[in-house]
Amino acid sequence: MFSSKKARDRAEDVQETVQQLGEDMYSGVRQAAGQSCTWAKNNPWVAIGVGSLVGLLAGIYLTGKKGD
């Protein structure tokens, strides 16, 4: 059948895999954030325009149509 030692070993394997995936994701997010900051510093007016557009679209989406 299935022994408790096997279950413990499998759980440890899964825990190690999840921890490694989390570290990889964290590293990728930090790298992407750093690149986006660099891009925004090199292109400030474009960044302002993109931020304004995103804010406008978010406002339109959140208000939505009421009463139709």
C-alpha positions in Angstrom: 0.0 0.0 0.0 1.1 3.5 0.7 3.5 4.1 3.6 3.7 7.2 5.7 7.4 7.5 4.8 6.6 7.6 1.1 3.9 10.2 1.8 6.3 12.3 3.8 9.0 12.0 1.1 6.5 13.0 -1.6 5.3 16.0 0.5 8.9 17.2 0.9 9.5 16.9 -2.8 6.4 18.9 -3.6 7.4 21.5 -1.0 10.8 21.9 -2.5 9.3 22.2 -6.0 6.8 24.9 -4.9 9.6 26.8 -3.1 11.8 26.8 -6.2 8.9 27.9 -8.4 8.2 30.8 -6.0 11.8 31.9 -6.0 11.9 31.8 -9.8 8.7 33.8 -10.0 10.0 36.4 -7.5 13.2 36.7 -9.5 11.2 37.2 -12.7 8.9 39.8 -11.2 11.9 41.8 -9.8 13.6 41.7 -13.1 10.5 42.9 -15.0 9.9 45.7 -12.4 13.5 46.8 -12.8 13.2 46.9 -16.6 9.9 48.8 -16.5 11.4 51.4 -14.2 14.3 51.8 -16.5 12.0 52.2 -19.5 9.9 54.7 -17.7 12.9 56.8 -16.7 14.1 56.7 -20.3 10.7 57.6 -21.8 8.9 59.7 -19.2 6.3 61.3 -21.5 5.3 58.0 -23.0 5.0 56.6 -19.5 2.8 59.4 -18.5 0.6 58.9 -21.6 0.3 55.2 -21.0 -0.5 55.7 -17.3 -3.2 58.2 -18.2 -4.7 55.9 -20.8 -4.8 53.0 -18.4 -6.4 55.3 -15.8 -9.0 56.5 -18.3 -9.9 53.0 -19.5 -10.1 51.7 -15.9 -12.4 54.6 -15.0 -14.7 53.9 -18.0 -14.7 50.2 -17.2 -15.5 50.7 -13.5 -18.3 53.1 -14.1 -19.9 51.0 -16.8 -23.3 51.6 -18.3 -26.1 51.9 -15.8 -29.8 51.9 -16.6 -29.7 50.4 -20.1 
